[in-house]
């Protein structure tokens, strides 16, 4: 195999890894954007995001239909009116785009 072919293969793998990384990060960016739009820009940048295993298991069929997953913020913002923590969110994939919305506590 020549150097030109090795470079093409290497470039291909780098491109695939780049795309995979960007799509993985897109769902987190959609979630962080939703938190910003809800009026909590600092929390959107400082919180961690983990998969919400409980809601993903309980609502498995519903999420499969919607092509969605639930995520939980590790340091959620607090809603001013009710003092409730805005912890759980649902992220849907539509085509190559991701959309997040607050999912509630229940």
N, C-alpha and C positions, 0 to 999 in steps of 0.2 A: 504494500500500500504506500502510495506516495505522500509526500508532505502536504500537497494540495488537498487530497482526500481526507487526511487526518484533520486538517484545519476545518474543512467543511463539516465533518462529524462533530468536532469540538464546538464549532459555532452553533450547530443544530442543538446539541445538548444544553448549551448556555441559553439559547433562545427558549427552549422548552422549560427550563428551570425558571427563567424570568417570567414567562407567562403563568406558570403554576404559582409562583410567589405573588404575582400581582393579583390573581383571582382569589387567592387565599386572603390577602390583605383587603380586598375590596369589600368583603362582608363586614370587616371590622371598621373600615372607613365609613360605610353606610350607617353603622350603629353609632359611631362617634359623631357623625353629622347630625343624626336625629337628636342626640343629646344636646348638641349645640343649638339646634333649632328650637328645642324645648326651653332654652334660656339658661343652660348650664355649661358654658364654654370651658371653664376651668376643670370641672369634673370630667368632661369628655377627654381631656388630655392627661389627667392624672390617674384615672381608674384603670384597672385591669379588666380583661374580658375573658370569661370562661364559658364553656358549654354548659347549659342548664340540663343536666341529665334527667332530673325529675320531670320537667315539662316535655322534654323530647320523648320520654318513655310513655307518659300518660296520654299525650296527644299525638302519638306516632302516626295514626292513619290520617288525621287532619293535616299534619305537617307534610306527609308524603304527597297528598293531593295538591298542596300549595307550593311544594318544593321549598320548604322552609325549615329552619331550626331555631331553637330558643337559646338565648345567651343571657348570662347574668353579669352584672357589673360588680367588681369586688369592692369598690368604694363608690357606691351610688350617690347621686345627688339627692337632696331632700326637697320635696315640694313645699313651697312656702305656705300655701293655704291649709294643707292637712297635716303637714310635718311627716308625711309618708315618704319612705325611700323608694325611688324610681329604679328598681333593681333589675327587673326582667324585661327582655325585649325579644321580639320575633323578627328574624331576618329572612326575607323571601328572595329567591333568585328568579328573575324573569329575563330569559335570554341570557345575556352576559352581564346584566345589571342586577344590583342588590338593593333592596328596599327594607328599611327597618321601621318598626313601630313599637311603642310601649306595649307590653303584654300583661302587665298587672302581677299581682302577688298570688292569686288563687289558682 
